[in-house]
């Protein structure tokens, strides 16, 4: 792993790589034969057009700073820690890649 990460990515530490993966909105599968793997709805084999549409979600703190560019301090009660807005997620919405590959080889 320590040899593979720097070869394909700008990170050599697994924790830094995972922070990037999570920051881009990849989700982890929690069931089935691919349990523990990550996926993204716009990161699909052969669909380069979708990958171009991927954007990294901004934290709430960054969004607020863009709306108020002259503000240098945050009014966050958690000591300046940024928080992400989480979308509702359920296990039932996880894709079945084996079924999808049979329908679209």
Residue pairs with C-beta under 8 A, 6 or more apart in sequence:
1 14
2 12
5 11
5 12
5 13
5 14
5 17
6 12
9 17
9 20
11 17
11 20
21 38
23 56
23 57
24 40
24 54
24 56
25 40
25 54
25 56
25 57
26 38
26 39
26 40
26 43
27 38
27 39
27 40
27 89
27 94
28 36
28 37
28 38
29 35
29 36
29 37
29 38
29 39
29 94
30 91
30 94
31 91
31 94
32 94
32 96
33 98
34 97
39 95
39 97
40 54
41 50
42 50
42 51
42 53
42 54
43 50
43 51
43 54
44 50
44 51
57 84
57 85
58 66
59 82
59 83
59 84
60 82
60 83
60 84
60 85
61 74
61 76
61 80
61 82
61 83
62 82
64 71
64 74
65 71
65 74
74 80
76 82
76 83
